[in-house]
Amino acid sequence: MAEKQIKIHNKTDKPDNIVEKENEIFLQCEALEREMPGFLRGYFAYLRGNVLPQTRLAYLHDVKFFLQYLIKETDLSSAESIHDIRLEELEKVEAVDVNLFVDYCRKYKVETEKNIYVYENTNKTLARKKSSVSVLFKQLYRDGLLEKNITDGFDPIRVPKPGEREIKALQDDEVMIMLDAVSNGTGLTAHEHSYWEKTKLRDKAILVLFLTYGLRLSELQQLNVSSFNWKRGEFKIYRKRDKEALMPLNRSVTMVVQDYLELERPETSRIQEGHEDALFLSLQGRRMTERQIRELVKKYTSIAMETSRKAGYSPHKLRATAATSLIGRGNSIFDVQALLDHEQVTTTQLYARHKQNVKRDLVKDMEWEIERKEQ
């Protein structure tokens, strides 16, 4: 029997591609929930009402992995599949078992017929996995399905505080090197140069948008041609928690985006069905994926930093670059917070602190040999 096609009737003012993306995440979450025991319905409902869709998806993946761990790595469950795990078996789980699970997640391997994959997680990822399982047991306790709350016994995970994080961002001279690379093809391999000839205006528009507005990867990837109102000098983006934002266009952004639209973007006849309104297109005539954009950014930032393509920066580092550059030009932290959509101004202050340190280092390296004359 042929798989049914999903038809979305969009009654909102959101573009279809935004609604389709949200529905894609929704369907992935539903599929994961169907794999798990039915007594977790309260947990599923809690996630739907209290966390962002992408976080909900990550939590469900974590819980699925935890249930698989109980079956494969412990004697706590005799189930053949995670769907068959019984509530009585979860009642046997103690805090120490969850602590051992988190420790297991630090580094583990998965064998297939052809390969052995080794996974290693940072403390930040471990903290999220712990949180996913913690919310699970708290919700089961609240729903009256478990007699005790074991989460108080979970070991803490040391995650660097925001102020301890190293802010990774391009310096202004590196930005200029990167823009020269995308404008003139400098630093590209012969193979990369052949593709650059076909996409240089698209690539430049992508980089300038990231650098100017500090957009998140998803915000840029979902941009449409219809997102731009040239007469009013603005474009619309869709942020987390269903927030819409109008971004003002400046001269340089207007120039690079219009150059791409008028001189390089494929004609409608060469664009695949359903992708006609997508702003940034692949050479196959489809909306660029987040992965394609990420690889593009890593390529050009690696040229600027004179490092390998693998060591190039992610789009999030260009978001940091936009923040440090704006603050370094004397703009208000609160204005930068509004532009970048930081929920807390303390996040924006990290970039201000980073810029102050850069200035201190610059001054330190500019010592002049000055003799002090005796008065």
Long-range contacts (C-beta under 8 A, 24 or more apart in sequence): 14-238, 15-222, 15-224, 15-226, 15-227, 15-238, 15-277, 16-277, 17-222, 17-224, 17-277, 17-278, 17-287, 18-222, 18-238, 21-218, 21-222, 22-53, 25-53, 25-54, 25-56, 25-57, 26-53, 28-57, 29-53, 29-56, 29-57, 29-60, 32-57, 32-60, 32-61, 32-64, 33-60, 35-64, 35-81, 35-82, 35-83, 36-60, 36-63, 36-64, 36-67, 36-82, 36-83, 37-82, 37-83, 37-84, 37-85, 37-86, 37-87, 39-87, 39-140, 39-145, 40-136, 40-140, 42-139, 42-140, 42-142, 42-143, 42-145, 43-135, 43-136, 43-139, 43-140, 46-135, 46-139, 47-135, 52-240, 52-241, 58-128, 58-132, 59-131, 59-132, 59-135, 62-128, 62-129, 62-132, 62-133, 63-132, 63-133, 63-136, 65-105, 65-129, 66-101, 66-129, 66-132, 66-133, 66-136, 69-101, 69-104, 73-104, 87-145, 87-146, 90-140, 90-146, 91-146, 91-147, 93-137, 93-150, 94-150, 94-153, 95-150, 95-151, 95-152, 95-153, 95-154, 96-153, 98-130, 98-133, 98-134, 98-137, 98-150, 98-154, 99-153, 99-154, 99-155, 101-129, 101-133, 102-126, 102-129, 102-130, 102-154, 102-155, 102-157, 105-129, 123-157, 123-158, 123-159, 123-160, 124-159, 126-157, 127-157, 127-159, 130-154, 130-157, 162-346, 162-347, 162-350, 163-350, 163-353, 165-350, 167-320, 167-324, 167-350, 167-351, 167-353, 167-354, 168-313, 168-317, 168-320, 169-317, 169-320, 169-321, 169-323, 169-324, 169-351, 169-354, 170-301, 170-304, 170-305, 170-313, 170-317, 170-318, 170-321, 171-358, 172-325, 172-328, 174-301, 174-304, 174-305, 175-211, 175-304, 175-321, 175-325, 177-303, 177-304, 178-207, 178-300, 178-301, 178-303, 178-304, 179-204, 179-207, 179-208, 181-300, 181-303, 181-304, 182-207, 182-300, 186-303, 187-303, 188-299, 188-303, 192-299, 195-283, 198-264, 198-283, 199-264, 199-283, 200-264, 201-256, 201-259, 201-260, 201-263, 201-264, 202-260, 202-264, 202-265, 202-280, 202-281, 203-296, 203-300, 204-256, 204-259, 204-260, 205-256, 205-257, 205-259, 205-260, 205-280, 206-280, 206-293, 206-296, 206-297, 207-297, 207-300, 207-318, 208-252, 208-253, 208-256, 209-253, 209-257, 210-297, 210-315, 210-318, 210-319, 210-321, 210-322, 211-318, 211-321, 211-322, 211-325, 212-250, 212-252, 212-253, 212-322, 213-247, 213-322, 213-339, 213-340, 214-318, 214-319, 214-320, 214-321, 214-322, 214-323, 214-326, 214-339, 214-340, 215-315, 215-319, 216-240, 216-315, 216-316, 216-319, 217-290, 217-293, 217-294, 217-314, 217-315, 217-316, 218-290, 220-280, 220-293, 220-315, 221-280, 221-287, 221-288, 221-289, 221-290, 221-293, 223-278, 223-279, 223-280, 224-277, 224-278, 224-279, 225-261, 225-277, 225-278, 225-279, 226-277, 227-279, 228-257, 228-279, 230-254, 230-258, 239-341, 240-341, 243-341, 245-341, 320-351, 320-354, 323-348, 323-351, 324-351, 324-354, 324-355, 324-358, 327-351, 327-352, 327-355, 328-355, 328-358
